[in-house]
């Protein structure tokens, strides 16, 4: 799945979260968006 986000910072944050073991890009995106709320 190729998701695009409106911000480079979001992409970077998702990339960093997805480096964690057991965290894929989709879960990383959910975590980042949750933290921004």
PDB file of N, CA, C and O in Angstrom:
ATOM      1  N   UNK A   1       0.853  -1.173   0.000  1.00  0.00           N
ATOM      2  CA  UNK A   1       0.000   0.000   0.000  1.00  0.00           C
ATOM      3  C   UNK A   1       0.897   1.234   0.000  1.00  0.00           C
ATOM      4  O   UNK A   1       1.845   1.315   0.782  1.00  0.00           O
ATOM      5  N   UNK A   2       0.605   2.180  -0.863  1.00  0.00           N
ATOM      6  CA  UNK A   2       1.399   3.392  -0.974  1.00  0.00           C
ATOM      7  C   UNK A   2       0.560   4.580  -0.526  1.00  0.00           C
ATOM      8  O   UNK A   2      -0.197   5.154  -1.309  1.00  0.00           O
ATOM      9  N   UNK A   3       0.703   4.939   0.738  1.00  0.00           N
ATOM     10  CA  UNK A   3      -0.058   6.067   1.282  1.00  0.00           C
ATOM     11  C   UNK A   3       0.769   7.335   1.161  1.00  0.00           C
ATOM     12  O   UNK A   3       1.979   7.319   1.386  1.00  0.00           O
ATOM     13  N   UNK A   4       0.116   8.431   0.807  1.00  0.00           N
ATOM     14  CA  UNK A   4       0.793   9.721   0.746  1.00  0.00           C
ATOM     15  C   UNK A   4       0.128  10.670   1.730  1.00  0.00           C
ATOM     16  O   UNK A   4      -1.097  10.702   1.852  1.00  0.00           O
ATOM     17  N   UNK A   5       0.951  11.440   2.428  1.00  0.00           N
ATOM     18  CA  UNK A   5       0.455  12.376   3.418  1.00  0.00           C
ATOM     19  C   UNK A   5       0.835  13.787   3.002  1.00  0.00           C
ATOM     20  O   UNK A   5       1.826  13.980   2.299  1.00  0.00           O
ATOM     21  N   UNK A   6       0.058  14.771   3.429  1.00  0.00           N
ATOM     22  CA  UNK A   6       0.273  16.144   2.963  1.00  0.00           C
ATOM     23  C   UNK A   6       1.538  16.812   3.512  1.00  0.00           C
ATOM     24  O   UNK A   6       1.897  17.901   3.064  1.00  0.00           O
ATOM     25  N   UNK A   7       2.207  16.191   4.456  1.00  0.00           N
ATOM     26  CA  UNK A   7       3.359  16.825   5.080  1.00  0.00           C
ATOM     27  C   UNK A   7       4.578  15.903   5.047  1.00  0.00           C
ATOM     28  O   UNK A   7       4.471  14.700   5.289  1.00  0.00           O
ATOM     29  N   UNK A   8       5.717  16.480   4.748  1.00  0.00           N
ATOM     30  CA  UNK A   8       6.970  15.724   4.777  1.00  0.00           C
ATOM     31  C   UNK A   8       7.267  15.290   6.210  1.00  0.00           C
ATOM     32  O   UNK A   8       7.809  14.208   6.434  1.00  0.00           O
ATOM     33  N   UNK A   9       6.912  16.134   7.179  1.00  0.00           N
ATOM     34  CA  UNK A   9       7.147  15.794   8.583  1.00  0.00           C
ATOM     35  C   UNK A   9       6.333  14.570   8.997  1.00  0.00           C
ATOM     36  O   UNK A   9       6.821  13.723   9.746  1.00  0.00           O
ATOM     37  N   UNK A  10       5.098  14.475   8.515  1.00  0.00           N
ATOM     38  CA  UNK A  10       4.292  13.285   8.792  1.00  0.00           C
ATOM     39  C   UNK A  10       4.962  12.051   8.211  1.00  0.00           C
ATOM     40  O   UNK A  10       5.034  11.014   8.870  1.00  0.00           O
ATOM     41  N   UNK A  11       5.447  12.154   6.992  1.00  0.00           N
ATOM     42  CA  UNK A  11       6.126  11.028   6.342  1.00  0.00           C
ATOM     43  C   UNK A  11       7.344  10.595   7.153  1.00  0.00           C
ATOM     44  O   UNK A  11       7.579   9.402   7.343  1.00  0.00           O
ATOM     45  N   UNK A  12       8.117  11.571   7.630  1.00  0.00           N
ATOM     46  CA  UNK A  12       9.313  11.256   8.416  1.00  0.00           C
ATOM     47  C   UNK A  12       8.944  10.584   9.731  1.00  0.00           C
ATOM     48  O   UNK A  12       9.576   9.604  10.127  1.00  0.00           O
ATOM     49  N   UNK A  13       7.925  11.105  10.410  1.00  0.00           N
ATOM     50  CA  UNK A  13       7.489  10.524  11.683  1.00  0.00           C
ATOM     51  C   UNK A  13       6.998   9.096  11.478  1.00  0.00           C
ATOM     52  O   UNK A  13       7.316   8.207  12.267  1.00  0.00           O
ATOM     53  N   UNK A  14       6.226   8.877  10.422  1.00  0.00           N
ATOM     54  CA  UNK A  14       5.722   7.533  10.126  1.00  0.00           C
ATOM     55  C   UNK A  14       6.887   6.601   9.811  1.00  0.00           C
ATOM     56  O   UNK A  14       6.892   5.444  10.229  1.00  0.00           O
ATOM     57  N   UNK A  15       7.857   7.099   9.084  1.00  0.00           N
ATOM     58  CA  UNK A  15       9.041   6.296   8.771  1.00  0.00           C
ATOM     59  C   UNK A  15       9.796   5.883  10.019  1.00  0.00           C
ATOM     60  O   UNK A  15      10.269   4.750  10.118  1.00  0.00           O
ATOM     61  N   UNK A  16       9.910   6.797  10.973  1.00  0.00           N
ATOM     62  CA  UNK A  16      10.615   6.476  12.218  1.00  0.00           C
ATOM     63  C   UNK A  16       9.838   5.463  13.056  1.00  0.00           C
ATOM     64  O   UNK A  16      10.422   4.518  13.586  1.00  0.00           O
ATOM     65  N   UNK A  17       8.529   5.656  13.178  1.00  0.00           N
ATOM     66  CA  UNK A  17       7.718   4.715  13.944  1.00  0.00           C
ATOM     67  C   UNK A  17       7.729   3.334  13.305  1.00  0.00           C
ATOM     68  O   UNK A  17       7.715   2.324  14.009  1.00  0.00           O
ATOM     69  N   UNK A  18       7.755   3.281  11.975  1.00  0.00           N
ATOM     70  CA  UNK A  18       7.701   1.985  11.299  1.00  0.00           C
ATOM     71  C   UNK A  18       9.001   1.207  11.441  1.00  0.00           C
ATOM     72  O   UNK A  18       9.049   0.029  11.088  1.00  0.00           O
ATOM     73  N   UNK A  19      10.053   1.834  11.948  1.00  0.00           N
ATOM     74  CA  UNK A  19      11.308   1.129  12.219  1.00  0.00           C
ATOM     75  C   UNK A  19      11.212   0.270  13.478  1.00  0.00           C
ATOM     76  O   UNK A  19      12.014  -0.643  13.674  1.00  0.00           O
ATOM     77  N   UNK A  20      10.237   0.562  14.320  1.00  0.00           N
ATOM     78  CA  UNK A  20      10.068  -0.213  15.549  1.00  0.00           C
ATOM     79  C   UNK A  20       9.632  -1.635  15.208  1.00  0.00           C
ATOM     80  O   UNK A  20       8.890  -1.847  14.249  1.00  0.00           O
ATOM     81  N   UNK A  21      10.090  -2.607  15.990  1.00  0.00           N
ATOM     82  CA  UNK A  21       9.704  -3.994  15.703  1.00  0.00           C
ATOM     83  C   UNK A  21       8.199  -4.202  15.861  1.00  0.00           C
ATOM     84  O   UNK A  21       7.605  -3.787  16.856  1.00  0.00           O
ATOM     85  N   UNK A  22       7.603  -4.842  14.878  1.00  0.00           N
ATOM     86  CA  UNK A  22       6.180  -5.151  14.927  1.00  0.00           C
ATOM     87  C   UNK A  22       5.276  -4.020  14.486  1.00  0.00           C
ATOM     88  O   UNK A  22       4.053  -4.152  14.536  1.00  0.00           O
ATOM     89  N   UNK A  23       5.857  -2.903  14.052  1.00  0.00           N
ATOM     90  CA  UNK A  23       5.062  -1.747  13.621  1.00  0.00           C
ATOM     91  C   UNK A  23       5.257  -1.555  12.117  1.00  0.00           C
ATOM     92  O   UNK A  23       6.364  -1.288  11.650  1.00  0.00           O
ATOM     93  N   UNK A  24       4.166  -1.695  11.376  1.00  0.00           N
ATOM     94  CA  UNK A  24       4.208  -1.443   9.936  1.00  0.00           C
ATOM     95  C   UNK A  24       3.857  -0.002   9.643  1.00  0.00           C
ATOM     96  O   UNK A  24       3.617   0.786  10.558  1.00  0.00           O
ATOM     97  N   UNK A  25       3.827   0.344   8.364  1.00  0.00           N
ATOM     98  CA  UNK A  25       3.533   1.734   7.996  1.00  0.00           C
ATOM     99  C   UNK A  25       2.117   2.146   8.375  1.00  0.00           C
ATOM    100  O   UNK A  25       1.889   3.282   8.789  1.00  0.00           O
ATOM    101  N   UNK A  26       1.170   1.231   8.234  1.00  0.00           N
ATOM    102  CA  UNK A  26      -0.222   1.583   8.538  1.00  0.00           C
ATOM    103  C   UNK A  26      -0.390   1.857  10.038  1.00  0.00           C
ATOM    104  O   UNK A  26      -1.024   2.838  10.426  1.00  0.00           O
ATOM    105  N   UNK A  27       0.172   0.997  10.865  1.00  0.00           N
ATOM    106  CA  UNK A  27       0.096   1.192  12.314  1.00  0.00           C
ATOM    107  C   UNK A  27       0.881   2.437  12.720  1.00  0.00           C
ATOM    108  O   UNK A  27       0.446   3.192  13.590  1.00  0.00           O
ATOM    109  N   UNK A  28       2.026   2.648  12.094  1.00  0.00           N
ATOM    110  CA  UNK A  28       2.824   3.841  12.384  1.00  0.00           C
ATOM    111  C   UNK A  28       2.029   5.102  12.061  1.00  0.00           C
ATOM    112  O   UNK A  28       2.069   6.074  12.816  1.00  0.00           O
ATOM    113  N   UNK A  29       1.310   5.089  10.947  1.00  0.00           N
ATOM    114  CA  UNK A  29       0.487   6.243  10.577  1.00  0.00           C
ATOM    115  C   UNK A  29      -0.597   6.471  11.614  1.00  0.00           C
ATOM    116  O   UNK A  29      -0.867   7.612  11.990  1.00  0.00           O
ATOM    117  N   UNK A  30      -1.215   5.406  12.076  1.00  0.00           N
ATOM    118  CA  UNK A  30      -2.256   5.538  13.100  1.00  0.00           C
ATOM    119  C   UNK A  30      -1.681   6.127  14.380  1.00  0.00           C
ATOM    120  O   UNK A  30      -2.298   6.996  14.996  1.00  0.00           O
ATOM    121  N   UNK A  31      -0.497   5.658  14.784  1.00  0.00           N
ATOM    122  CA  UNK A  31       0.134   6.170  16.003  1.00  0.00           C
ATOM    123  C   UNK A  31       0.469   7.658  15.873  1.00  0.00           C
ATOM    124  O   UNK A  31       0.209   8.440  16.787  1.00  0.00           O
ATOM    125  N   UNK A  32       1.038   8.038  14.746  1.00  0.00           N
ATOM    126  CA  UNK A  32       1.406   9.443  14.538  1.00  0.00           C
ATOM    127  C   UNK A  32       0.167  10.323  14.551  1.00  0.00           C
ATOM    128  O   UNK A  32       0.156  11.368  15.202  1.00  0.00           O
ATOM    129  N   UNK A  33      -0.872   9.913  13.843  1.00  0.00           N
ATOM    130  CA  UNK A  33      -2.090  10.722  13.804  1.00  0.00           C
ATOM    131  C   UNK A  33      -2.755  10.788  15.176  1.00  0.00           C
ATOM    132  O   UNK A  33      -3.341  11.811  15.530  1.00  0.00           O
ATOM    133  N   UNK A  34      -2.667   9.704  15.954  1.00  0.00           N
ATOM    134  CA  UNK A  34      -3.208   9.705  17.313  1.00  0.00           C
ATOM    135  C   UNK A  34      -2.440  10.705  18.187  1.00  0.00           C
ATOM    136  O   UNK A  34      -3.040  11.455  18.957  1.00  0.00           O
ATOM    137  N   UNK A  35      -1.114  10.708  18.059  1.00  0.00           N
ATOM    138  CA  UNK A  35      -0.302  11.616  18.867  1.00  0.00           C
ATOM    139  C   UNK A  35      -0.549  13.084  18.513  1.00  0.00           C
ATOM    140  O   UNK A  35      -0.376  13.963  19.357  1.00  0.00           O
ATOM    141  N   UNK A  36      -0.946  13.347  17.286  1.00  0.00           N
ATOM    142  CA  UNK A  36      -1.199  14.729  16.871  1.00  0.00           C
ATOM    143  C   UNK A  36      -2.527  15.277  17.376  1.00  0.00           C
ATOM    144  O   UNK A  36      -2.751  16.487  17.358  1.00  0.00           O
ATOM    145  N   UNK A  37      -3.400  14.392  17.822  1.00  0.00           N
ATOM    146  CA  UNK A  37      -4.707  14.867  18.313  1.00  0.00           C
ATOM    147  C   UNK A  37      -4.590  15.619  19.599  1.00  0.00           C
ATOM    148  O   UNK A  37      -5.596  16.081  20.138  1.00  0.00           O
TER     149      UNK A  37
END
